[in-house]
Amino acid sequence: MRLLAAIAIIAAVPLTAGAQQRMNMPAMNMEESKSAAPYHPGLGELMTALVQPRHTKLGLAGEAGNWAYAAYALGELRETFDDVARLVLKHGNLVIGPAIAATVNPALAALDKAIKAKDAAAFKTAYGELTDGCNACHKSADHAMIVIQAPSAAAGPFSDQNFEPPK
């Protein structure tokens, strides 16, 4: 009997939970609280939300010699840069696709080679080139105040960005 009661309660939970999600809060129509407008993230959102964390993870994986994860992170970073170029065609006078191709793609190729060879020194050099490429692109976009650096696991999130004012 207890087993049947327990099954009845468990079976009812998803229905109750689903019903609660569709309900309105007191004095608030939840359907009116959601925008119907499509979301089009800007370059800053894409860089901070997608590119920067992937840059950080790639750097930390290479520093730790986790070559399998570094290869994965590199692939994710490449895909993200492709998405950025597809979603944001221009930023001011900067044409994003060619800017990424010029400043980032050569370093991504060097990183791929270093990861496949499991060469920590070559990885460090190529990662430095990637980071320098990011900063060169920021300067080209009139955002020289955005300075990216190699991450430090001890420094916490966004450890790959230098927040000191330029000198």
OpenMM code with the backbone's topology and positions (N, CA, C; nanometers):
from openmm import Vec3, app, unit

residues = "MET ARG LEU LEU ALA ALA ILE ALA ILE ILE ALA ALA VAL PRO LEU THR ALA GLY ALA GLN GLN ARG MET ASN MET PRO ALA MET ASN MET GLU GLU SER LYS SER ALA ALA PRO TYR HIS PRO GLY LEU GLY GLU LEU MET THR ALA LEU VAL GLN PRO ARG HIS THR LYS LEU GLY LEU ALA GLY GLU ALA GLY ASN TRP ALA TYR ALA ALA TYR ALA LEU GLY GLU LEU ARG GLU THR PHE ASP ASP VAL ALA ARG LEU VAL LEU LYS HIS GLY ASN LEU VAL ILE GLY PRO ALA ILE ALA ALA THR VAL ASN PRO ALA LEU ALA ALA LEU ASP LYS ALA ILE LYS ALA LYS ASP ALA ALA ALA PHE LYS THR ALA TYR GLY GLU LEU THR ASP GLY CYS ASN ALA CYS HIS LYS SER ALA ASP HIS ALA MET ILE VAL ILE GLN ALA PRO SER ALA ALA ALA GLY PRO PHE SER ASP GLN ASN PHE GLU PRO PRO LYS".split()
positions = [
    Vec3(0.0823, -0.1191, 0.0000),
    Vec3(0.0000, 0.0000, 0.0000),
    Vec3(0.0872, 0.1261, 0.0000),
    Vec3(0.1924, 0.1250, 0.0825),
    Vec3(0.2831, 0.2405, 0.0856),
    Vec3(0.3492, 0.2608, -0.0498),
    Vec3(0.3860, 0.1510, -0.1132),
    Vec3(0.4494, 0.1596, -0.2443),
    Vec3(0.3554, 0.2250, -0.3451),
    Vec3(0.2292, 0.1860, -0.3453),
    Vec3(0.1324, 0.2456, -0.4377),
    Vec3(0.1129, 0.3942, -0.4088),
    Vec3(0.1102, 0.4306, -0.2814),
    Vec3(0.0953, 0.5716, -0.2453),
    Vec3(0.2169, 0.6513, -0.2915),
    Vec3(0.3376, 0.5956, -0.2739),
    Vec3(0.4599, 0.6636, -0.3165),
    Vec3(0.4620, 0.6819, -0.4679),
    Vec3(0.4218, 0.5797, -0.5415),
    Vec3(0.4189, 0.5884, -0.6879),
    Vec3(0.3187, 0.6937, -0.7323),
    Vec3(0.2044, 0.6987, -0.6662),
    Vec3(0.1028, 0.7988, -0.7008),
    Vec3(0.1550, 0.9399, -0.6777),
    Vec3(0.2278, 0.9610, -0.5690),
    Vec3(0.2830, 1.0936, -0.5387),
    Vec3(0.3895, 1.1316, -0.6407),
    Vec3(0.4811, 1.0382, -0.6701),
    Vec3(0.5878, 1.0655, -0.7664),
    Vec3(0.5298, 1.0933, -0.9041),
    Vec3(0.4299, 1.0169, -0.9431),
    Vec3(0.3684, 1.0363, -1.0743),
    Vec3(0.2987, 1.1718, -1.0843),
    Vec3(0.2490, 1.2228, -0.9740),
    Vec3(0.1769, 1.3499, -0.9754),
    Vec3(0.2698, 1.4703, -0.9745),
    Vec3(0.3923, 1.4545, -0.9285),
    Vec3(0.4842, 1.5678, -0.9141),
    Vec3(0.5105, 1.6386, -1.0461),
    Vec3(0.5451, 1.5688, -1.1550),
    Vec3(0.5711, 1.6420, -1.2786),
    Vec3(0.4503, 1.7229, -1.3265),
    Vec3(0.3308, 1.6701, -1.3087),
    Vec3(0.2115, 1.7428, -1.3500),
    Vec3(0.1952, 1.8692, -1.2668),
    Vec3(0.2184, 1.8575, -1.1390),
    Vec3(0.2057, 1.9731, -1.0504),
    Vec3(0.3125, 2.0758, -1.0828),
    Vec3(0.4366, 2.0307, -1.1012),
    Vec3(0.5462, 2.1230, -1.1305),
    Vec3(0.5209, 2.1949, -1.2623),
    Vec3(0.4743, 2.1213, -1.3631),
    Vec3(0.4458, 2.1818, -1.4923),
    Vec3(0.3349, 2.2845, -1.4819),
    Vec3(0.2331, 2.2527, -1.4044),
    Vec3(0.1227, 2.3458, -1.3875),
    Vec3(0.1706, 2.4728, -1.3174),
    Vec3(0.2599, 2.4592, -1.2216),
    Vec3(0.3088, 2.5765, -1.1509),
    Vec3(0.3912, 2.6657, -1.2428),
    Vec3(0.4643, 2.6076, -1.3334),
    Vec3(0.5452, 2.6880, -1.4235),
    Vec3(0.4596, 2.7708, -1.5184),
    Vec3(0.3424, 2.7225, -1.5523),
    Vec3(0.2554, 2.7949, -1.6443),
    Vec3(0.1691, 2.8986, -1.5722),
    Vec3(0.1647, 2.8923, -1.4414),
    Vec3(0.0800, 2.9850, -1.3660),
    Vec3(0.1425, 3.1239, -1.3621),
    Vec3(0.0583, 3.2202, -1.3401),
    Vec3(0.1059, 3.3569, -1.3241),
    Vec3(0.1354, 3.3847, -1.1783),
    Vec3(0.2289, 3.4745, -1.1568),
    Vec3(0.2543, 3.5216, -1.0216),
    Vec3(0.1404, 3.6162, -0.9861),
    Vec3(0.1114, 3.6322, -0.8583),
    Vec3(0.0042, 3.7247, -0.8205),
    Vec3(0.0282, 3.8635, -0.8808),
    Vec3(-0.0739, 3.9165, -0.9448),
    Vec3(-0.0726, 4.0503, -1.0049),
    Vec3(0.0280, 4.0646, -1.1186),
    Vec3(0.0715, 3.9519, -1.1771),
    Vec3(0.1681, 3.9611, -1.2868),
    Vec3(0.1383, 3.8528, -1.3901),
    Vec3(0.1165, 3.8953, -1.5111),
    Vec3(0.0978, 3.8007, -1.6204),
    Vec3(0.2366, 3.7653, -1.6729),
    Vec3(0.2790, 3.6410, -1.6526),
    Vec3(0.4145, 3.6001, -1.6893),
    Vec3(0.4387, 3.6083, -1.8402),
    Vec3(0.3351, 3.5915, -1.9200),
    Vec3(0.3528, 3.6018, -2.0650),
    Vec3(0.3913, 3.7440, -2.1039),
    Vec3(0.3446, 3.8427, -2.0283),
    Vec3(0.3774, 3.9816, -2.0581),
    Vec3(0.5175, 4.0189, -2.0100),
    Vec3(0.5797, 3.9357, -1.9272),
    Vec3(0.7116, 3.9682, -1.8738),
    Vec3(0.8240, 3.9243, -1.9667),
    Vec3(0.7915, 3.8535, -2.0737),
    Vec3(0.8918, 3.8065, -2.1681),
    Vec3(0.8835, 3.8891, -2.2960),
    Vec3(0.9972, 3.9289, -2.3459),
    Vec3(1.0019, 4.0044, -2.4702),
    Vec3(0.9872, 3.9100, -2.5884),
    Vec3(0.9126, 3.9511, -2.6860),
    Vec3(0.8992, 3.8736, -2.8095),
    Vec3(1.0085, 3.9108, -2.9092),
    Vec3(1.0842, 4.0155, -2.8784),
    Vec3(1.1887, 4.0615, -2.9693),
    Vec3(1.3041, 3.9618, -2.9734),
    Vec3(1.3599, 3.9377, -3.0910),
    Vec3(1.4761, 3.8480, -3.0984),
    Vec3(1.5968, 3.9139, -3.0318),
    Vec3(1.6818, 3.8324, -2.9766),
    Vec3(1.8015, 3.8829, -2.9102),
    Vec3(1.9175, 3.8802, -3.0091),
    Vec3(1.9801, 3.9942, -3.0277),
    Vec3(2.0958, 4.0053, -3.1157),
    Vec3(2.2114, 4.0590, -3.0324),
    Vec3(2.2951, 3.9685, -2.9803),
    Vec3(2.4047, 4.0147, -2.8952),
    Vec3(2.5041, 4.0980, -2.9746),
    Vec3(2.5600, 4.1953, -2.9064),
    Vec3(2.6631, 4.2779, -2.9675),
    Vec3(2.7995, 4.2130, -2.9533),
    Vec3(2.8972, 4.2763, -3.0119),
    Vec3(3.0332, 4.2233, -3.0090),
    Vec3(3.0848, 4.2089, -2.8658),
    Vec3(3.0576, 4.3073, -2.7820),
    Vec3(3.1026, 4.3010, -2.6430),
    Vec3(3.0439, 4.1830, -2.5682),
    Vec3(2.9155, 4.1576, -2.5877),
    Vec3(2.8524, 4.0428, -2.5218),
    Vec3(2.9134, 3.9113, -2.5703),
    Vec3(2.9330, 3.9013, -2.7002),
    Vec3(2.9902, 3.7780, -2.7554),
    Vec3(3.1325, 3.7546, -2.7048),
    Vec3(3.2108, 3.8600, -2.6993),
    Vec3(3.3487, 3.8457, -2.6526),
    Vec3(3.3537, 3.8083, -2.5045),
    Vec3(3.2758, 3.8771, -2.4223),
    Vec3(3.2799, 3.8517, -2.2788),
    Vec3(3.2145, 3.7189, -2.2415),
    Vec3(3.1034, 3.6862, -2.3047),
    Vec3(3.0295, 3.5661, -2.2677),
    Vec3(3.0828, 3.4390, -2.3329),
    Vec3(3.1410, 3.4508, -2.4516),
    Vec3(3.1810, 3.3303, -2.5242),
    Vec3(3.3318, 3.3202, -2.5501),
    Vec3(3.3905, 3.4245, -2.6060),
    Vec3(3.5315, 3.4166, -2.6443),
    Vec3(3.6223, 3.4150, -2.5220),
    Vec3(3.6025, 3.5087, -2.4330),
    Vec3(3.6940, 3.5212, -2.3187),
    Vec3(3.6994, 3.3946, -2.2324),
    Vec3(3.5866, 3.3330, -2.1973),
    Vec3(3.5972, 3.2087, -2.1192),
    Vec3(3.6688, 3.0967, -2.1950),
    Vec3(3.6490, 3.0901, -2.3262),
    Vec3(3.7163, 2.9855, -2.4047),
    Vec3(3.8668, 3.0136, -2.4121),
    Vec3(3.9046, 3.1395, -2.4234),
    Vec3(4.0460, 3.1774, -2.4210),
    Vec3(4.1077, 3.1352, -2.2876),
    Vec3(4.0366, 3.1618, -2.1805),
    Vec3(4.0849, 3.1263, -2.0465),
    Vec3(4.1030, 2.9750, -2.0335),
    Vec3(4.0013, 2.8997, -2.0707),
    Vec3(4.0071, 2.7536, -2.0569),
    Vec3(4.1182, 2.6945, -2.1423),
    Vec3(4.1351, 2.7462, -2.2624),
    Vec3(4.2435, 2.6988, -2.3489),
    Vec3(4.3778, 2.7230, -2.2825),
    Vec3(4.3983, 2.8427, -2.2298),
    Vec3(4.5250, 2.8748, -2.1634),
    Vec3(4.5519, 2.7883, -2.0428),
    Vec3(4.4505, 2.7678, -1.9603),
    Vec3(4.4680, 2.6857, -1.8400),
    Vec3(4.4926, 2.5391, -1.8752),
    Vec3(4.4251, 2.4899, -1.9789),
    Vec3(4.4460, 2.3508, -2.0207),
    Vec3(4.5884, 2.3310, -2.0721),
    Vec3(4.6366, 2.4254, -2.1518),
    Vec3(4.7734, 2.4157, -2.2030),
    Vec3(4.8759, 2.4261, -2.0923),
    Vec3(4.8517, 2.5160, -1.9993),
    Vec3(4.9426, 2.5322, -1.8857),
    Vec3(4.9510, 2.4031, -1.8036),
    Vec3(4.8383, 2.3327, -1.7922),
    Vec3(4.8338, 2.2084, -1.7153),
    Vec3(4.8800, 2.0876, -1.7969),
    Vec3(4.9043, 2.1067, -1.9268),
    Vec3(4.9437, 1.9942, -2.0114),
    Vec3(4.8287, 1.8988, -2.0393),
    Vec3(4.7066, 1.9479, -2.0299),
    Vec3(4.5887, 1.8667, -2.0600),
    Vec3(4.5609, 1.8832, -2.2094),
    Vec3(4.6336, 1.8064, -2.2909),
    Vec3(4.6313, 1.8258, -2.4348),
    Vec3(4.4974, 1.7882, -2.4963),
    Vec3(4.4303, 1.6881, -2.4419),
    Vec3(4.2987, 1.6508, -2.4943),
    Vec3(4.2001, 1.7655, -2.4729),
    Vec3(4.2015, 1.8233, -2.3543),
    Vec3(4.1093, 1.9344, -2.3291),
    Vec3(4.1524, 2.0589, -2.4062),
    Vec3(4.2817, 2.0807, -2.4181),
    Vec3(4.3298, 2.1953, -2.4953),
    Vec3(4.2825, 2.1853, -2.6404),
    Vec3(4.2866, 2.0650, -2.6972),
    Vec3(4.2384, 2.0458, -2.8347),
    Vec3(4.0892, 2.0772, -2.8436),
    Vec3(4.0143, 2.0298, -2.7460),
    Vec3(3.8709, 2.0577, -2.7412),
    Vec3(3.8466, 2.2081, -2.7283),
    Vec3(3.9158, 2.2727, -2.6357),
    Vec3(3.8974, 2.4161, -2.6116),
    Vec3(3.9357, 2.4973, -2.7354),
    Vec3(4.0393, 2.4547, -2.8052),
    Vec3(4.0794, 2.5227, -2.9283),
    Vec3(3.9691, 2.5131, -3.0329),
    Vec3(3.9111, 2.3947, -3.0478),
    Vec3(3.8005, 2.3775, -3.1421),
    Vec3(3.6820, 2.4660, -3.1068),
    Vec3(3.6506, 2.4730, -2.9795),
    Vec3(3.5403, 2.5577, -2.9337),
    Vec3(3.5702, 2.7057, -2.9591),
    Vec3(3.6939, 2.7453, -2.9357),
    Vec3(3.7320, 2.8845, -2.9591),
    Vec3(3.7231, 2.9188, -3.1074),
    Vec3(3.7683, 2.8279, -3.1921),
    Vec3(3.7580, 2.8500, -3.3378),
    Vec3(3.6124, 2.8673, -3.3792),
    Vec3(3.5264, 2.7766, -3.3303),
    Vec3(3.3842, 2.7850, -3.3633),
    Vec3(3.3250, 2.9178, -3.3151),
    Vec3(3.3662, 2.9607, -3.1989),
    Vec3(3.3137, 3.0851, -3.1430),
    Vec3(3.3572, 3.2042, -3.2263),
    Vec3(3.4833, 3.2073, -3.2670),
    Vec3(3.5280, 3.3163, -3.3539),
    Vec3(3.4514, 3.3146, -3.4865),
    Vec3(3.4247, 3.1960, -3.5401),
    Vec3(3.3446, 3.1859, -3.6623),
    Vec3(3.2050, 3.2438, -3.6397),
    Vec3(3.1450, 3.2111, -3.5253),
    Vec3(3.0123, 3.2640, -3.4915),
    Vec3(3.0154, 3.4157, -3.4783),
    Vec3(3.1170, 3.4668, -3.4122),
    Vec3(3.1292, 3.6120, -3.3947),
    Vec3(3.1357, 3.6796, -3.5315),
    Vec3(3.2171, 3.6268, -3.6216),
    Vec3(3.2310, 3.6863, -3.7551),
    Vec3(3.1005, 3.6787, -3.8339),
    Vec3(3.0223, 3.5752, -3.8103),
    Vec3(2.8946, 3.5592, -3.8787),
    Vec3(2.7867, 3.6504, -3.8199),
    Vec3(2.7899, 3.6712, -3.6887),
    Vec3(2.6852, 3.7475, -3.6204),
    Vec3(2.7101, 3.8983, -3.6199),
    Vec3(2.8363, 3.9391, -3.6176),
    Vec3(2.8702, 4.0818, -3.6139),
    Vec3(2.9622, 4.1090, -3.7325),
    Vec3(2.9066, 4.1677, -3.8349),
    Vec3(2.9843, 4.1891, -3.9565),
    Vec3(3.0843, 4.3031, -3.9418),
    Vec3(3.0412, 4.4106, -3.8745),
    Vec3(3.1273, 4.5273, -3.8561),
    Vec3(3.1112, 4.5807, -3.7155),
    Vec3(3.2186, 4.6390, -3.6667),
    Vec3(3.2149, 4.7121, -3.5398),
    Vec3(3.2834, 4.8449, -3.5683),
    Vec3(3.2035, 4.9501, -3.5801),
    Vec3(3.2596, 5.0764, -3.6255),
    Vec3(3.3101, 5.0590, -3.7676),
    Vec3(3.4363, 5.0910, -3.7899),
    Vec3(3.4978, 5.0738, -3.9225),
    Vec3(3.5666, 4.9391, -3.9382),
    Vec3(3.5683, 4.8600, -3.8337),
    Vec3(3.6392, 4.7320, -3.8367),
    Vec3(3.5488, 4.6222, -3.8918),
    Vec3(3.5916, 4.5572, -3.9983),
    Vec3(3.5189, 4.4439, -4.0549),
    Vec3(3.5677, 4.3200, -3.9785),
    Vec3(3.4769, 4.2567, -3.9059),
    Vec3(3.5143, 4.1560, -3.8060),
    Vec3(3.5776, 4.0307, -3.8663),
    Vec3(3.5189, 3.9727, -3.9687),
    Vec3(3.5742, 3.8488, -4.0262),
    Vec3(3.7204, 3.8617, -4.0662),
    Vec3(3.7542, 3.9593, -4.1490),
    Vec3(3.8947, 3.9772, -4.1874),
    Vec3(3.9849, 4.0134, -4.0686),
    Vec3(3.9309, 4.0868, -3.9715),
    Vec3(4.0118, 4.1218, -3.8540),
    Vec3(4.0476, 3.9963, -3.7750),
    Vec3(3.9515, 3.9071, -3.7576),
    Vec3(3.9788, 3.7808, -3.6877),
    Vec3(4.0786, 3.6984, -3.7678),
    Vec3(4.0576, 3.6916, -3.8990),
    Vec3(4.1481, 3.6135, -3.9836),
    Vec3(4.2917, 3.6630, -3.9728),
    Vec3(4.3094, 3.7940, -3.9672),
    Vec3(4.4445, 3.8505, -3.9637),
    Vec3(4.5091, 3.8411, -3.8262),
    Vec3(4.4314, 3.8624, -3.7209),
    Vec3(4.4918, 3.8739, -3.5879),
    Vec3(4.4899, 3.7445, -3.5074),
    Vec3(4.3975, 3.6543, -3.5374),
    Vec3(4.3775, 3.5367, -3.4522),
    Vec3(4.4092, 3.4048, -3.5228),
    Vec3(4.3692, 3.3910, -3.6486),
    Vec3(4.3817, 3.2617, -3.7159),
    Vec3(4.5238, 3.2062, -3.7238),
    Vec3(4.6270, 3.2883, -3.7497),
    Vec3(4.7622, 3.2311, -3.7517),
    Vec3(4.8013, 3.1697, -3.6163),
    Vec3(4.7642, 3.2349, -3.5086),
    Vec3(4.7956, 3.1808, -3.3752),
    Vec3(4.7164, 3.0538, -3.3476),
    Vec3(4.5913, 3.0476, -3.3947),
    Vec3(4.5117, 2.9259, -3.3756),
    Vec3(4.5765, 2.8078, -3.4473),
    Vec3(4.6313, 2.8321, -3.5652),
    Vec3(4.7008, 2.7253, -3.6393),
    Vec3(4.8258, 2.6808, -3.5633),
    Vec3(4.8998, 2.7760, -3.5080),
    Vec3(5.0195, 2.7420, -3.4304),
    Vec3(4.9822, 2.6673, -3.3022),
    Vec3(4.8722, 2.7051, -3.2409),
    Vec3(4.8252, 2.6342, -3.1209),
    Vec3(4.7870, 2.4908, -3.1549),
    Vec3(4.7206, 2.4724, -3.2674),
    Vec3(4.6820, 2.3380, -3.3101),
    Vec3(4.8048, 2.2491, -3.3254),
    Vec3(4.9074, 2.3033, -3.3881),
    Vec3(5.0318, 2.2282, -3.4086),
    Vec3(5.0981, 2.1951, -3.2744),
    Vec3(5.1024, 2.2916, -3.1835),
    Vec3(5.1651, 2.2705, -3.0523),
    Vec3(5.0888, 2.1671, -2.9703),
    Vec3(4.9569, 2.1730, -2.9767),
    Vec3(4.8739, 2.0775, -2.9010),
    Vec3(4.8944, 1.9369, -2.9547),
    Vec3(4.8931, 1.9219, -3.0855),
    Vec3(4.9133, 1.7889, -3.1455),
    Vec3(5.0497, 1.7322, -3.1099),
    Vec3(5.1509, 1.8183, -3.1004),
    Vec3(5.2863, 1.7749, -3.0644),
    Vec3(5.3047, 1.7622, -2.9131),
    Vec3(5.2044, 1.8076, -2.8365),
    Vec3(5.2131, 1.8101, -2.6894),
    Vec3(5.3398, 1.8846, -2.6457),
    Vec3(5.3606, 1.9978, -2.7106),
    Vec3(5.4806, 2.0791, -2.6903),
    Vec3(5.4446, 2.2018, -2.6065),
    Vec3(5.4765, 2.1964, -2.4781),
    Vec3(5.4391, 2.3035, -2.3851),
    Vec3(5.5031, 2.4372, -2.4229),
    Vec3(5.6291, 2.4358, -2.4651),
    Vec3(5.6966, 2.5608, -2.5011),
    Vec3(5.6324, 2.6231, -2.6245),
    Vec3(5.6037, 2.5423, -2.7244),
    Vec3(5.5395, 2.5930, -2.8459),
    Vec3(5.3978, 2.6417, -2.8149),
    Vec3(5.3292, 2.5720, -2.7247),
    Vec3(5.1956, 2.6152, -2.6844),
    Vec3(5.2021, 2.7535, -2.6202),
    Vec3(5.2962, 2.7698, -2.5288),
    Vec3(5.3084, 2.8984, -2.4587),
    Vec3(5.3352, 3.0119, -2.5575),
    Vec3(5.4225, 2.9874, -2.6534),
    Vec3(5.4536, 3.0883, -2.7550),
    Vec3(5.3301, 3.1195, -2.8392),
    Vec3(5.2621, 3.0160, -2.8871),
    Vec3(5.1447, 3.0356, -2.9720),
    Vec3(5.0303, 3.1011, -2.8945),
    Vec3(5.0161, 3.0648, -2.7672),
    Vec3(4.9115, 3.1260, -2.6849),
    Vec3(4.9417, 3.2745, -2.6636),
    Vec3(5.0683, 3.3071, -2.6483),
    Vec3(5.1083, 3.4474, -2.6393),
    Vec3(5.0755, 3.5225, -2.7672),
    Vec3(5.0971, 3.4565, -2.8820),
    Vec3(5.0635, 3.5178, -3.0103),
    Vec3(4.9121, 3.5380, -3.0236),
    Vec3(4.8344, 3.4405, -2.9767),
    Vec3(4.6892, 3.4538, -2.9782),
    Vec3(4.6462, 3.5740, -2.8939),
    Vec3(4.7003, 3.5819, -2.7750),
    Vec3(4.6666, 3.6904, -2.6836),
    Vec3(4.7084, 3.8249, -2.7419),
    Vec3(4.8267, 3.8305, -2.8018),
    Vec3(4.8717, 3.9532, -2.8683),
    Vec3(4.7776, 3.9894, -2.9832),
    Vec3(4.7304, 3.8876, -3.0562),
    Vec3(4.6358, 3.9110, -3.1654),
    Vec3(4.5049, 3.9687, -3.1152),
    Vec3(4.4580, 3.9184, -3.0035),
    Vec3(4.3356, 3.9735, -2.9431),
    Vec3(4.3558, 4.1221, -2.9112),
    Vec3(4.4676, 4.1521, -2.8498),
    Vec3(4.4939, 4.2909, -2.8114),
    Vec3(4.5124, 4.3812, -2.9328),
    Vec3(4.5733, 4.3286, -3.0398),
    Vec3(4.5875, 4.4068, -3.1631),
    Vec3(4.4503, 4.4373, -3.2227),
    Vec3(4.3616, 4.3407, -3.2181),
    Vec3(4.2262, 4.3630, -3.2695),
    Vec3(4.1538, 4.4663, -3.1834),
    Vec3(4.1702, 4.4590, -3.0535),
    Vec3(4.1073, 4.5577, -2.9645),
    Vec3(4.1561, 4.6988, -2.9989),
    Vec3(4.2863, 4.7119, -3.0238),
    Vec3(4.3406, 4.8432, -3.0611),
    Vec3(4.2817, 4.8909, -3.1931),
    Vec3(4.2692, 4.7992, -3.2892),
    Vec3(4.2116, 4.8347, -3.4198),
    Vec3(4.0669, 4.8806, -3.4071),
    Vec3(3.9979, 4.8291, -3.3069),
    Vec3(3.8566, 4.8639, -3.2849),
    Vec3(3.8414, 4.9842, -3.1927),
    Vec3(3.9510, 5.0537, -3.1643),
    Vec3(3.9506, 5.1686, -3.0731),
    Vec3(3.9092, 5.1296, -2.9315),
    Vec3(3.9477, 5.0078, -2.8916),
    Vec3(3.9219, 4.9598, -2.7554),
    Vec3(4.0522, 4.9118, -2.6918),
    Vec3(4.1559, 4.9936, -2.7014),
    Vec3(4.2871, 4.9571, -2.6474),
    Vec3(4.2836, 4.9348, -2.4972),
    Vec3(4.1769, 4.9828, -2.4320),
    Vec3(4.1658, 4.9644, -2.2874),
    Vec3(4.1314, 4.8202, -2.2506),
    Vec3(4.0904, 4.7394, -2.3483),
    Vec3(4.0627, 4.5971, -2.3238),
    Vec3(4.1920, 4.5220, -2.3494),
    Vec3(4.2584, 4.4800, -2.2418),
    Vec3(4.3879, 4.4135, -2.2516),
    Vec3(4.3731, 4.2707, -2.1994),
    Vec3(4.3957, 4.1761, -2.2884),
    Vec3(4.3861, 4.0349, -2.2537),
    Vec3(4.5261, 3.9847, -2.2206),
    Vec3(4.5331, 3.8901, -2.1274),
    Vec3(4.6613, 3.8324, -2.0871),
    Vec3(4.6436, 3.6835, -2.0616),
    Vec3(4.7539, 3.6139, -2.0455),
    Vec3(4.7475, 3.4714, -2.0128),
    Vec3(4.6799, 3.4566, -1.8765),
    Vec3(4.5901, 3.3586, -1.8631),
    Vec3(4.5181, 3.3425, -1.7370),
    Vec3(4.6033, 3.2807, -1.6282),
    Vec3(4.5558, 3.2986, -1.5067),
    Vec3(4.6164, 3.2361, -1.3901),
    Vec3(4.5055, 3.1660, -1.3134),
    Vec3(4.5200, 3.0371, -1.2893),
    Vec3(4.4164, 2.9620, -1.2190),
    Vec3(4.3907, 3.0207, -1.0810),
    Vec3(4.4911, 3.0765, -1.0180),
    Vec3(4.4763, 3.1303, -0.8832),
    Vec3(4.4041, 3.2646, -0.8813),
    Vec3(4.3982, 3.3327, -0.9946),
    Vec3(4.3436, 3.4678, -0.9971),
    Vec3(4.1920, 3.4726, -1.0128),
    Vec3(4.1269, 3.3598, -1.0383),
    Vec3(3.9818, 3.3579, -1.0477),
    Vec3(3.9310, 3.3875, -1.1876),
    Vec3(3.7996, 3.4130, -1.1978),
    Vec3(3.7416, 3.4366, -1.3294),
    Vec3(3.7983, 3.5637, -1.3933),
    Vec3(3.8061, 3.5626, -1.5217),
    Vec3(3.8595, 3.6722, -1.6011),
    Vec3(4.0040, 3.7036, -1.5649),
    Vec3(4.0756, 3.5993, -1.5245),
    Vec3(4.2173, 3.6179, -1.4933),
    Vec3(4.2984, 3.6410, -1.6196),
    Vec3(4.2344, 3.6249, -1.7348),
    Vec3(4.3055, 3.6486, -1.8597),
    Vec3(4.2876, 3.7918, -1.9092),
    Vec3(4.2355, 3.8786, -1.8227),
    Vec3(4.2224, 4.0188, -1.8604),
    Vec3(4.2918, 4.1057, -1.7568),
    Vec3(4.3689, 4.1996, -1.8062),
    Vec3(4.4387, 4.2939, -1.7206),
    Vec3(4.3498, 4.4161, -1.7053),
    Vec3(4.3090, 4.4443, -1.5835),
    Vec3(4.2196, 4.5562, -1.5583),
    Vec3(4.2930, 4.6837, -1.5163),
    Vec3(4.4264, 4.6816, -1.5187),
    Vec3(4.5041, 4.8014, -1.4862),
    Vec3(4.4879, 4.9013, -1.6004),
    Vec3(4.4830, 5.0303, -1.5682),
    Vec3(4.4716, 5.1293, -1.6757),
    Vec3(4.5981, 5.1311, -1.7594),
    Vec3(4.5847, 5.1589, -1.8906),
    Vec3(4.7029, 5.1662, -1.9761),
    Vec3(4.7956, 5.2772, -1.9307),
    Vec3(4.9247, 5.2558, -1.9525),
    Vec3(5.0250, 5.3564, -1.9118),
    Vec3(5.0642, 5.4424, -2.0284),
] * unit.nanometer
topology = app.Topology()
chain = topology.addChain("A")
for resn in residues:
    res = topology.addResidue(resn, chain)
    for name in ("N", "CA", "C"):
        topology.addAtom(name, app.Element.getBySymbol(name[0]), res)
